[in-house]
Amino acid sequence: MILFPNAKINLGLYITRRRDDGYHDLSTCFYPVKWRDILEIVPAHGDTTTLTVTGRKVECEPEKNLVMKAYRALDSVVPLPPVDIYLHKVIPDGAGLGGGSADAAFTLLGLNELLQLELPKERLASIASTVGADCPFFIYNTPMLATGIGDIFTPADIDLSDYCIAIVKPHASVSTREAYSGVTPRLPSMPLDMALAMPVESWRDNVANDFEESIFPSHPEISEVKSMLYDLGAVYASMSGSGASVFGLFPASRGDILADELNRLFTVCDIHCSPLV
């Protein structure tokens, strides 16, 4: 069985409160995009489950990969036979695009189908939540408002099919610790769901990512990417998650030439361009 775990972007991201347990409450909207890894799951050739990773380098041992954590989480609920899993990484790590979480969620979806477990998505999402806070989003893979620590989801009525997206990941790395260390929690001036209900053309002045305020001064190359996307004609641009990728929304009519423009401008960055649905 072959699956294609996809990335996500954050439409707005507000850090609203520091909790007593040390985590932070947030408000954001996850939106799926077509930058995809490749995941294959087949019956095991041996007696144990294996994971083979190719493509982009992943800075963790296979046993610590979220794919294996997802397998073990499902195995603790429904005993599983051994399988061989092959993961080809295309989505860059450390980009705020949720690639690892997508791989984990699609592992659950693939095992459920391959082994005919017939678990409903609600059950899979519950299992996915034990692997990572944002993993359940990829079980449903539709626009979702997220609150709590990013683990409470509400369907979002957002349609961006009139737009295409450009994602640029500069060669910068932002740790989660660094991202949160410079943020002062506060409520946004306008609730995110209300801001996103406005025309996309108004998002530039009404939808923000709180992490930009702390990350841009120490990583000016990320801020520069955002400026360059606006110079290219983006209707809206923002960092995704805690970085380091930045995305821009462009009219769908620009799709045919946008990829060439990105390749010309961002010669040392990872880039992606595709229609939105």
N, C-alpha and C positions, 0 to 999 in steps of 0.2 A: 504494500500500500504506500502510495506517495502522496504527500500533502505539502502545502505551500504556506507556512506560517507568515503572516504579514505584519508589518509595523503599524504603529499608531502615532498620531500627533496629539498634542494638547492644545485645544482651543481655549485659551485663558488658563491661568493657574494662580490661585490665590492661597497664601498660607495664612489661615485665619486664627489659629490658636495653638499655643504650645501646651500639650497635655501633661498631666501629672506623671504619666509613665514615660515621659521623655520624647514621645512621638509628637507629630504635628497634625492638626486637622487642616484639611485643605478643601478647596472647591475648584473643580476643573471639568473639562469635557474631553473625553477620549473620542477620537475619530479615526476609523481604519483607513490605511493607505496601502498601495499596491507594491511597496518594496518588500520582497519576500525571500525568506530562506527556503531550503528544500529539505524535507524530512521524509525518510523512508523507514517503514517498520515491517519486518518480515519475521516469520518463525525462526527461532534460533537454530544455528547449526550445531551448537553444543548444549551444555547443561545449564549455562548461566546467561543472563541478559548482558549484552554488550552495547556500548555506544562508541561509534567512530565519527570523529568530527573532521571535516575538511573545509576548505575555503578560508575565510578570514580567521586569523589566529584568535583563539579564545583563551583568556588568562585564567583558566581553572582546570583542574583535573576532571576527567570524565565523570568520576563518581560524585563530584560536587556540582556537576552541571544540573541546571533546573530540569532538564529532560529526565535525568535519572531520578531526581527528587519527585517528579510527577509520576513516574513509573512506580516508585516505592509507595507513594501516597495512595495510588489506586490499588496496589497490591495489598495494602493494609485493610482495604474495604472488601475487595473481591480477589481472592487468590488468583494470580496470573501465571500462565506458563512463561518460560523464558522467551525473549525475543531479541533479535539483533536490530539495532537502531542506527541509522546513518543520517547524520546531520551535516548539510553543506551550508556554511554561514555566508550570507550575502549582506544582511543588515549589519551595519557597523555597531560594535559595542560602545558603551559610554556615550551614546548619542541622544538619550532621552526618547528613544523610539520604541522601547519595550520589546526588543527582539528576543531576549532570553525568556521573558514571560510568555510571548507568543509561542515559542518552541515548546514550552512546558504544556500550555493549554492544548495545542494541537496534538501533542503526544497523548493526552487524555482522550481527545476526540478520535484519534486514529485507533488507539487500543480498543475503545468502546465499539467502533465499527468493525475492526478486523476480527475481534474475538466475540462479536455478537453479544455484547453484555447488555445491550438495550437499556442503559442507564439514561434517564432524562437529562436534559441540559442543566436543569436546576441542581441535580445531584452532582453532576460533573463540576459545575461552578463552585459548589460547596467544597468539593475535594480540591479544586484549583486554588481556593483561598488559603489552604494550608501550605501551599507552595510559595505564593507571593501575593501581595495585596492586589495587584492589578491583573493577575492571571485570569480571574473570572471574566473580565471584559472580553478576552479573546475567545471564550466559549461562545458568547453571543455574537461578537464581532459586528456590532452595529453601534451608531453614535450613542454615547452614554454620558450623562452627568455623574460625576463621582464626588462624594463627600466623605466624611470621616477621615481615615488615613489614606483615602483613595480606594476604599474597599466597599463602599455603599453606593450602589449603582441605580440610576433611574434613566429609563429611555429618554433620549433627547430627539426632538423633532427638528432635525437640521438636515437640509438637503443642499449639498455643494456640487451637484452634478453639472452645474453651469461653469465650473471652474476646473482648472488643472493645477497640480501642485509641483513645486520645485523644492527639493530638500537638499541642503548643503551641509556637510559635516567637515568642518576644518580639522586640521591635525592638532586638536587641543583636547585636553582631558580635564574633566571637572568631577571631583569626587562628591559623593552625597554629603559627606561631612562639610566640605568646603561650601557647597551650595546652601546648606541650611545655616551655617555659621553666620552669614551676613544678612539674614532675613529677619525683619521685625514683624511678627504676626499682626495682622490687622484685617478688619472687614473691608471689602471693596466698597467704593462709593455707590455702585449699582450691583445688585445680585447678578451672578453670571448668567443665569437662564434668561433674565430680562435683557442683558446686553447682547446675548447671542440671538435673540429674537429680532433684533434690529437689522437693517440691511448690512450686508458684509462690508460695504463701503464705509460704514460708520465704525467698524470694529477697531480701526487704527487708533481712534481716540477714546474708545470705551472698553476694550478687552486687552488685558495685560497679563504678563507672566512675571510674578513677583521676583523670581530668581534673577531676572535680567539686571535688576538694580544692584545686586551684589556681585554678579559674575562679570558683567561687561567691563567694569573698571580694571579688574585683574586679568581679563582675557579680551583685550581690544579686538583681536582677530575675529571673535564671534560677533561682536557688535558691528564690525565692518561688513560682515556677510549680510546682516540684516539691512544695513544701509544700502548695500549694493543691490539687494533684491528689490527694495523700493525704487531705486534708480532704474531698474529694469522694467518697472511698471507693475509691481505687485500691488494688488488691491489691499492685501493685509499680509504682514510678515511678523513672525514671532519665533523666539527660541522654543523648542519642544522640551517639556519636562525640565530637568535640571541641566540640560545641554549635553553635548556641545553642538547638536545640530540646530539649524535654523530653517524654517520653511517659509515659502511665500505662496499665496494664492493668486492665480492669474486667470483672466478670462479664458474659457476653453478654446477660443479661436486662436490663442497664442501657442497652443500645444505643439503645432508642427514645427515652429522655429525655436521654441524655448530651449529644447535640449541642446541645439547648436550654440545658442548664446551662453548657456551654462558651461558647456565644455570650453568655450573660449575664455570666459572670465575666471573660472575656478579650476585652474589647471592642477593644483596640488590638493584638492579636496575630494572627498567622496560625494557624489551627486546622484540624484534620482529625479526623474520627471515622469509624471503619469496623469491621466484623467482621474477625477474624483467621482465617486458614485454616491 
